[in-house]
Amino acid sequence: MYPPELVAPMRAELTAIGFQELTTAVAVDAWIGDSQQNGLLVINSVCGCAAGMARPGVRMALQHARKPQRLATVFAGQDKEATQQARSRFAHIPPSSPSMALFKDGKVVDFLPRHRIEGRSAEQVAADLVAMFDQHFATT
């Protein structure tokens, strides 16, 4: 596990734009269980593709008219209990980080795994997210 001071700036990239950090299994269940609002859950990571593609792509995508009502994140390798609990809610999808899950009515409706992030540009990741938002969410 990396020292907290090393990952703090990586966490801040998402919390600074409105993401709620989920650090326990209870917090994950409460967030996912709120089926009144749709949401985006980002499984954050220290890897280069999280820094260069995933987090910047998320920031760009959230500028779009259609977007999730709620934003949350767990940090793989750091918030182990929360990450494991989040992944258990979409166990049919192989674990990967970074990755992103769209929730609607308390269920995963779309998923962006690492293999669709790594080796691509932040703009391409943002375009994938925007397409997912357009497919699943009303204009907010």
MDAnalysis code that builds the backbone (N, CA, C; Angstrom):
import MDAnalysis as mda
import numpy as np

u = mda.Universe.empty(420, n_residues=140, atom_resindex=np.repeat(np.arange(140), 3), trajectory=True)
u.add_TopologyAttr("name", ["N", "CA", "C"] * 140)
u.add_TopologyAttr("resid", np.arange(1, 141))
u.add_TopologyAttr("resname", ["MET", "TYR", "PRO", "PRO", "GLU", "LEU", "VAL", "ALA", "PRO", "MET", "ARG", "ALA", "GLU", "LEU", "THR", "ALA", "ILE", "GLY", "PHE", "GLN", "GLU", "LEU", "THR", "THR", "ALA", "VAL", "ALA", "VAL", "ASP", "ALA", "TRP", "ILE", "GLY", "ASP", "SER", "GLN", "GLN", "ASN", "GLY", "LEU", "LEU", "VAL", "ILE", "ASN", "SER", "VAL", "CYS", "GLY", "CYS", "ALA", "ALA", "GLY", "MET", "ALA", "ARG", "PRO", "GLY", "VAL", "ARG", "MET", "ALA", "LEU", "GLN", "HIS", "ALA", "ARG", "LYS", "PRO", "GLN", "ARG", "LEU", "ALA", "THR", "VAL", "PHE", "ALA", "GLY", "GLN", "ASP", "LYS", "GLU", "ALA", "THR", "GLN", "GLN", "ALA", "ARG", "SER", "ARG", "PHE", "ALA", "HIS", "ILE", "PRO", "PRO", "SER", "SER", "PRO", "SER", "MET", "ALA", "LEU", "PHE", "LYS", "ASP", "GLY", "LYS", "VAL", "VAL", "ASP", "PHE", "LEU", "PRO", "ARG", "HIS", "ARG", "ILE", "GLU", "GLY", "ARG", "SER", "ALA", "GLU", "GLN", "VAL", "ALA", "ALA", "ASP", "LEU", "VAL", "ALA", "MET", "PHE", "ASP", "GLN", "HIS", "PHE", "ALA", "THR", "THR"])
u.atoms.positions = np.array([
    [0.852, -1.173, 0.000],
    [0.000, 0.000, 0.000],
    [0.901, 1.241, 0.000],
    [0.510, 2.196, -0.821],
    [1.268, 3.443, -0.915],
    [0.976, 4.329, 0.291],
    [1.927, 5.170, 0.672],
    [1.687, 6.090, 1.796],
    [0.542, 7.057, 1.466],
    [-0.281, 7.371, 2.461],
    [-1.423, 8.269, 2.230],
    [-1.034, 9.609, 1.612],
    [0.115, 10.155, 2.000],
    [0.516, 11.453, 1.455],
    [0.846, 11.367, -0.037],
    [1.220, 10.193, -0.510],
    [1.501, 10.014, -1.933],
    [0.216, 9.994, -2.760],
    [-0.823, 9.352, -2.236],
    [-2.063, 9.230, -3.006],
    [-3.029, 10.394, -2.785],
    [-2.757, 11.234, -1.804],
    [-3.664, 12.360, -1.516],
    [-3.945, 13.221, -2.743],
    [-2.940, 13.593, -3.539],
    [-3.249, 14.402, -4.732],
    [-4.093, 13.642, -5.760],
    [-3.928, 12.326, -5.825],
    [-4.717, 11.510, -6.766],
    [-6.169, 11.433, -6.319],
    [-6.378, 11.369, -5.025],
    [-7.740, 11.401, -4.478],
    [-8.366, 12.775, -4.746],
    [-7.570, 13.813, -4.523],
    [-8.066, 15.189, -4.646],
    [-8.501, 15.526, -6.068],
    [-7.917, 14.885, -7.054],
    [-8.337, 15.155, -8.435],
    [-9.817, 14.876, -8.628],
    [-10.349, 13.907, -7.901],
    [-11.780, 13.601, -8.025],
    [-12.608, 14.317, -6.964],
    [-12.134, 14.357, -5.734],
    [-12.935, 15.016, -4.695],
    [-13.078, 16.513, -4.970],
    [-12.092, 17.110, -5.612],
    [-12.156, 18.540, -5.931],
    [-13.258, 18.864, -6.934],
    [-13.696, 17.863, -7.683],
    [-14.770, 18.100, -8.666],
    [-16.091, 17.471, -8.218],
    [-16.192, 17.172, -6.911],
    [-17.476, 16.756, -6.364],
    [-17.657, 15.285, -6.065],
    [-16.621, 14.483, -6.211],
    [-16.740, 13.064, -5.903],
    [-16.706, 12.845, -4.399],
    [-17.555, 11.946, -3.933],
    [-17.578, 11.526, -2.537],
    [-16.666, 10.314, -2.411],
    [-15.739, 10.356, -1.467],
    [-14.880, 9.203, -1.230],
    [-15.629, 8.185, -0.377],
    [-15.636, 6.946, -0.844],
    [-16.231, 5.849, -0.092],
    [-15.079, 4.989, 0.409],
    [-14.893, 4.930, 1.711],
    [-13.720, 4.243, 2.258],
    [-14.066, 2.986, 3.039],
    [-15.361, 2.687, 3.188],
    [-15.783, 1.485, 3.902],
    [-16.852, 0.758, 3.093],
    [-17.047, -0.507, 3.410],
    [-18.094, -1.289, 2.750],
    [-19.473, -0.706, 3.044],
    [-19.671, -0.234, 4.261],
    [-20.959, 0.361, 4.642],
    [-21.248, 1.592, 3.790],
    [-20.236, 2.417, 3.578],
    [-20.416, 3.619, 2.757],
    [-20.743, 3.258, 1.312],
    [-20.096, 2.228, 0.792],
    [-20.376, 1.761, -0.577],
    [-21.821, 1.289, -0.681],
    [-22.251, 0.463, 0.255],
    [-23.623, -0.052, 0.223],
    [-24.648, 1.068, 0.338],
    [-24.370, 2.051, 1.175],
    [-25.302, 3.177, 1.322],
    [-25.380, 3.971, 0.026],
    [-24.234, 4.214, -0.611],
    [-24.224, 4.991, -1.852],
    [-24.931, 4.226, -2.964],
    [-24.593, 2.968, -3.134],
    [-25.229, 2.173, -4.185],
    [-26.707, 1.977, -3.892],
    [-27.044, 1.846, -2.620],
    [-28.432, 1.610, -2.234],
    [-29.355, 2.787, -2.459],
    [-28.813, 3.970, -2.698],
    [-29.646, 5.144, -2.974],
    [-30.109, 5.065, -4.425],
    [-31.195, 4.342, -4.640],
    [-31.668, 4.128, -6.008],
    [-32.526, 5.286, -6.518],
    [-32.671, 6.344, -5.722],
    [-33.452, 7.498, -6.156],
    [-32.695, 8.347, -7.168],
    [-31.366, 8.253, -7.145],
    [-30.554, 9.040, -8.063],
    [-29.546, 8.137, -8.758],
    [-29.258, 8.450, -10.009],
    [-28.251, 7.688, -10.733],
    [-26.866, 8.166, -10.315],
    [-25.832, 7.420, -10.688],
    [-24.503, 7.820, -10.262],
    [-23.372, 7.190, -11.041],
    [-22.206, 7.772, -10.866],
    [-20.960, 7.276, -11.446],
    [-20.027, 6.930, -10.302],
    [-19.553, 5.689, -10.291],
    [-18.577, 5.235, -9.311],
    [-17.264, 4.979, -10.031],
    [-16.214, 5.687, -9.630],
    [-14.889, 5.533, -10.221],
    [-14.020, 4.726, -9.268],
    [-13.448, 3.644, -9.782],
    [-12.435, 2.914, -9.027],
    [-11.107, 3.529, -9.432],
    [-10.566, 4.325, -8.532],
    [-9.358, 5.099, -8.770],
    [-8.134, 4.218, -8.559],
    [-6.991, 4.690, -9.049],
    [-5.762, 3.917, -8.974],
    [-4.552, 4.852, -9.044],
    [-3.386, 4.330, -8.647],
    [-2.154, 5.114, -8.731],
    [-1.471, 4.976, -10.086],
    [-1.967, 4.134, -10.950],
    [-1.281, 3.844, -12.212],
    [-1.304, 5.044, -13.167],
    [-0.461, 4.979, -14.149],
    [-0.349, 6.043, -15.136],
    [-1.604, 6.247, -15.949],
    [-2.341, 5.166, -16.242],
    [-3.553, 5.350, -17.042],
    [-4.652, 6.033, -16.230],
    [-4.623, 5.894, -14.912],
    [-5.570, 6.645, -14.076],
    [-5.224, 8.126, -14.108],
    [-3.918, 8.418, -14.021],
    [-3.469, 9.809, -13.992],
    [-3.604, 10.503, -15.335],
    [-3.280, 9.795, -16.412],
    [-3.232, 10.431, -17.721],
    [-4.490, 10.321, -18.545],
    [-5.323, 9.313, -18.259],
    [-6.512, 9.097, -19.079],
    [-7.814, 9.099, -18.272],
    [-7.863, 8.314, -17.190],
    [-9.126, 8.132, -16.477],
    [-9.601, 9.401, -15.776],
    [-8.799, 9.922, -14.849],
    [-9.258, 11.104, -14.104],
    [-9.458, 12.316, -15.004],
    [-8.531, 12.604, -15.936],
    [-8.802, 13.722, -16.854],
    [-10.030, 13.464, -17.739],
    [-10.221, 12.236, -18.165],
    [-11.390, 11.899, -18.983],
    [-12.690, 12.119, -18.235],
    [-12.709, 11.746, -16.964],
    [-13.894, 11.970, -16.130],
    [-14.178, 13.469, -16.020],
    [-13.128, 14.251, -15.742],
    [-13.328, 15.712, -15.632],
    [-13.944, 16.276, -16.906],
    [-13.437, 15.864, -18.050],
    [-13.971, 16.357, -19.329],
    [-15.419, 15.926, -19.524],
    [-15.699, 14.664, -19.255],
    [-17.045, 14.125, -19.480],
    [-18.088, 14.824, -18.613],
    [-17.707, 15.233, -17.425],
    [-18.654, 15.879, -16.524],
    [-19.026, 17.291, -16.952],
    [-18.409, 17.803, -18.009],
    [-18.790, 19.092, -18.579],
    [-20.006, 18.954, -19.494],
    [-20.370, 17.717, -19.808],
    [-21.474, 17.426, -20.722],
    [-22.824, 17.719, -20.048],
    [-23.820, 18.053, -20.856],
    [-25.151, 18.376, -20.322],
    [-25.778, 17.188, -19.601],
    [-25.626, 16.007, -20.149],
    [-26.145, 14.804, -19.490],
    [-25.018, 14.207, -18.674],
    [-25.299, 14.004, -17.397],
    [-24.278, 13.452, -16.507],
    [-24.959, 12.848, -15.282],
    [-24.225, 12.072, -14.542],
    [-24.804, 11.452, -13.347],
    [-25.162, 12.490, -12.287],
    [-26.145, 12.151, -11.474],
    [-26.555, 13.028, -10.389],
    [-25.611, 12.939, -9.199],
    [-25.009, 11.759, -9.013],
    [-24.112, 11.538, -7.878],
    [-22.781, 11.014, -8.380],
    [-21.722, 11.352, -7.655],
    [-20.372, 10.935, -8.012],
    [-19.697, 10.360, -6.776],
    [-19.081, 9.187, -6.939],
    [-18.365, 8.582, -5.812],
    [-17.134, 7.863, -6.338],
    [-16.204, 7.612, -5.420],
    [-14.974, 6.935, -5.787],
    [-14.483, 6.057, -4.649],
    [-13.881, 4.951, -5.035],
    [-13.107, 4.112, -4.125],
    [-11.702, 4.043, -4.711],
    [-10.716, 3.809, -3.862],
    [-9.338, 3.812, -4.329],
    [-8.765, 2.404, -4.187],
    [-8.555, 1.745, -5.322],
    [-8.001, 0.390, -5.330],
    [-6.616, 0.395, -4.691],
    [-6.345, -0.588, -3.868],
    [-5.059, -0.689, -3.198],
    [-4.947, 0.184, -1.966],
    [-5.919, 1.032, -1.734],
    [-5.932, 1.917, -0.574],
    [-7.161, 1.647, 0.290],
    [-8.333, 1.820, -0.312],
    [-9.600, 1.583, 0.389],
    [-10.033, 0.156, 0.049],
    [-9.288, -0.810, 0.585],
    [-9.464, -2.207, 0.165],
    [-10.862, -2.742, 0.455],
    [-11.379, -2.472, 1.640],
    [-12.707, -2.952, 2.006],
    [-13.771, -2.340, 1.086],
    [-13.673, -1.056, 0.854],
    [-14.647, -0.368, 0.000],
    [-14.543, -0.857, -1.443],
    [-13.328, -1.016, -1.932],
    [-13.137, -1.485, -3.303],
    [-13.691, -2.895, -3.477],
    [-13.406, -3.758, -2.521],
    [-13.924, -5.128, -2.589],
    [-15.453, -5.138, -2.573],
    [-16.038, -4.303, -1.733],
    [-17.502, -4.248, -1.661],
    [-18.092, -3.710, -2.960],
    [-17.484, -2.670, -3.512],
    [-17.966, -2.128, -4.787],
    [-17.901, -3.202, -5.864],
    [-16.774, -3.873, -5.960],
    [-16.610, -4.908, -6.986],
    [-17.583, -6.059, -6.789],
    [-17.968, -6.327, -5.558],
    [-18.936, -7.404, -5.312],
    [-20.302, -7.061, -5.893],
    [-20.583, -5.774, -6.086],
    [-21.864, -5.344, -6.638],
    [-21.923, -5.468, -8.157],
    [-20.761, -5.743, -8.766],
    [-20.725, -6.047, -10.203],
    [-19.715, -7.172, -10.426],
    [-19.931, -8.264, -9.671],
    [-19.007, -9.403, -9.663],
    [-18.915, -10.109, -11.015],
    [-19.896, -9.911, -11.877],
    [-19.874, -10.526, -13.207],
    [-18.864, -9.845, -14.134],
    [-18.303, -8.724, -13.683],
    [-17.306, -7.983, -14.462],
    [-15.949, -8.203, -13.799],
    [-14.943, -8.659, -14.546],
    [-13.625, -8.866, -13.935],
    [-13.088, -7.579, -13.310],
    [-12.441, -7.689, -12.135],
    [-11.917, -6.495, -11.476],
    [-10.830, -5.819, -12.297],
    [-10.886, -4.505, -12.343],
    [-9.852, -3.728, -13.013],
    [-9.851, -2.328, -12.417],
    [-8.680, -1.733, -12.425],
    [-8.583, -0.349, -11.979],
    [-7.497, 0.340, -12.797],
    [-7.810, 1.546, -13.221],
    [-9.046, 2.270, -12.964],
    [-10.200, 1.672, -13.779],
    [-11.390, 1.949, -13.320],
    [-12.593, 1.574, -14.048],
    [-13.735, 2.455, -13.548],
    [-14.859, 2.390, -14.250],
    [-15.981, 3.268, -13.915],
    [-17.286, 2.528, -14.141],
    [-18.188, 2.649, -13.164],
    [-19.494, 1.991, -13.244],
    [-20.595, 3.040, -13.172],
    [-21.539, 2.939, -14.092],
    [-22.729, 3.797, -14.055],
    [-23.841, 3.035, -13.354],
    [-24.462, 3.675, -12.385],
    [-25.563, 3.080, -11.637],
    [-26.852, 3.820, -11.930],
    [-27.904, 3.045, -12.091],
    [-29.248, 3.591, -12.254],
    [-30.194, 2.635, -11.533],
    [-31.066, 3.167, -10.710],
    [-31.979, 2.344, -9.918],
    [-31.232, 1.314, -9.086],
    [-30.056, 1.684, -8.588],
    [-29.278, 0.813, -7.722],
    [-28.551, -0.328, -8.421],
    [-28.532, -0.299, -9.758],
    [-27.894, -1.374, -10.523],
    [-26.903, -0.791, -11.529],
    [-25.878, -1.571, -11.830],
    [-24.923, -1.173, -12.853],
    [-25.598, -1.273, -14.217],
    [-25.583, -0.171, -14.963],
    [-26.174, -0.167, -16.304],
    [-25.110, -0.069, -17.393],
    [-23.898, 0.320, -17.015],
    [-22.802, 0.396, -17.989],
    [-21.495, 0.401, -17.214],
    [-20.422, 0.009, -17.882],
    [-19.135, -0.135, -17.202],
    [-18.014, 0.174, -18.177],
    [-17.045, 0.935, -17.719],
    [-15.860, 1.261, -18.513],
    [-14.652, 0.623, -17.813],
    [-14.180, -0.531, -18.316],
    [-13.059, -1.221, -17.674],
    [-11.711, -0.646, -18.087],
    [-10.696, -1.068, -17.401],
    [-9.336, -0.582, -17.647],
    [-8.918, -0.759, -19.101],
    [-9.289, -1.874, -19.715],
    [-8.815, -2.098, -21.096],
    [-9.419, -1.106, -22.090],
    [-10.458, -0.365, -21.690],
    [-11.004, 0.698, -22.534],
    [-10.503, 2.080, -22.106],
    [-9.570, 2.097, -21.153],
    [-8.951, 3.335, -20.673],
    [-7.474, 3.348, -21.044],
    [-6.784, 2.287, -20.684],
    [-5.335, 2.188, -20.880],
    [-4.975, 2.280, -22.364],
    [-3.980, 3.108, -22.665],
    [-3.508, 3.245, -24.037],
    [-4.357, 4.152, -24.908],
    [-5.344, 4.793, -24.324],
    [-6.200, 5.714, -25.059],
    [-5.984, 7.117, -24.503],
    [-6.511, 8.097, -25.164],
    [-6.373, 9.470, -24.680],
    [-7.493, 9.800, -23.692],
    [-7.265, 10.840, -22.912],
    [-8.308, 11.320, -21.999],
    [-9.553, 11.730, -22.787],
    [-9.344, 12.287, -23.962],
    [-10.483, 12.691, -24.810],
    [-11.300, 11.477, -25.258],
    [-10.638, 10.386, -25.567],
    [-11.355, 9.171, -25.965],
    [-12.130, 8.584, -24.787],
    [-11.524, 8.600, -23.607],
    [-12.219, 8.129, -22.409],
    [-13.439, 9.011, -22.141],
    [-13.258, 10.319, -22.255],
    [-14.377, 11.245, -22.056],
    [-15.486, 10.983, -23.065],
    [-15.126, 10.734, -24.308],
    [-16.134, 10.457, -25.347],
    [-16.918, 9.190, -25.016],
    [-16.232, 8.165, -24.516],
    [-16.929, 6.932, -24.114],
    [-17.896, 7.212, -22.970],
    [-17.448, 7.984, -21.985],
    [-18.320, 8.313, -20.861],
    [-19.520, 9.143, -21.303],
    [-19.296, 10.124, -22.150],
    [-20.395, 10.954, -22.649],
    [-21.419, 10.088, -23.382],
    [-20.953, 9.157, -24.182],
    [-21.879, 8.252, -24.883],
    [-22.681, 7.418, -23.880],
    [-22.030, 6.988, -22.812],
    [-22.733, 6.235, -21.771],
    [-23.749, 7.120, -21.059],
    [-23.361, 8.350, -20.750],
    [-24.288, 9.285, -20.107],
    [-25.506, 9.526, -20.993],
    [-25.269, 9.769, -22.267],
    [-26.369, 10.037, -23.206],
    [-27.319, 8.851, -23.302],
    [-26.762, 7.668, -23.245],
    [-27.593, 6.463, -23.355],
    [-28.467, 6.250, -22.122],
    [-27.955, 6.588, -20.942],
    [-28.630, 6.177, -19.713],
    [-29.242, 7.290, -18.880],
    [-28.840, 8.549, -19.089],
    [-29.271, 9.607, -18.185],
    [-30.019, 10.712, -18.929],
    [-30.978, 11.295, -18.248],
    [-31.697, 12.450, -18.781],
    [-30.828, 13.685, -18.591],
    [-31.132, 14.730, -19.322],
    [-30.412, 15.985, -19.174],
    [-30.595, 16.517, -17.754],
    [-29.484, 16.953, -17.134],
    [-29.564, 17.485, -15.763],
    [-29.198, 18.934, -15.758],
])
